[in-house]
Amino acid sequence: MAHATHVSDFSPEEGLREINADRTRRSWIAAVLFVVSAAGVAAGAYFSYRDVPAPANPANNAPGLLDPYH
């Protein structure tokens, strides 16, 4: 891949090839960052709800101060 210091140093074919290579590179970077951020969101949701215990008895769902039968 040719790297020119000025745009005028490229032939039209080389310039087009360089533009396409840059677009491809940026697309891959964007895709990888999207997948990493989506995995982070999914992991955050999983770890935030994973350690919430299920109530052993449905009557224990109400807080003690608001439980009229306590």
ChimeraX attribute file (.defattr): number of C-alpha atoms within 10 A of each C-alpha:
attribute: neighborCount
match mode: 1-to-1
recipient: residues
	/A:1	7
	/A:2	10
	/A:3	11
	/A:4	12
	/A:5	8
	/A:6	7
	/A:7	10
	/A:8	9
	/A:9	12
	/A:10	16
	/A:11	10
	/A:12	11
	/A:13	9
	/A:14	15
	/A:15	17
	/A:16	12
	/A:17	15
	/A:18	17
	/A:19	12
	/A:20	12
	/A:21	13
	/A:22	12
	/A:23	12
	/A:24	12
	/A:25	12
	/A:26	12
	/A:27	12
	/A:28	12
	/A:29	12
	/A:30	12
	/A:31	12
	/A:32	12
	/A:33	12
	/A:34	12
	/A:35	12
	/A:36	12
	/A:37	12
	/A:38	12
	/A:39	12
	/A:40	12
	/A:41	12
	/A:42	12
	/A:43	11
	/A:44	12
	/A:45	11
	/A:46	11
	/A:47	11
	/A:48	10
	/A:49	9
	/A:50	9
	/A:51	8
	/A:52	8
	/A:53	7
	/A:54	8
	/A:55	9
	/A:56	8
	/A:57	7
	/A:58	8
	/A:59	10
	/A:60	10
	/A:61	11
	/A:62	10
	/A:63	10
	/A:64	10
	/A:65	7
	/A:66	8
	/A:67	11
	/A:68	8
	/A:69	6
	/A:70	7
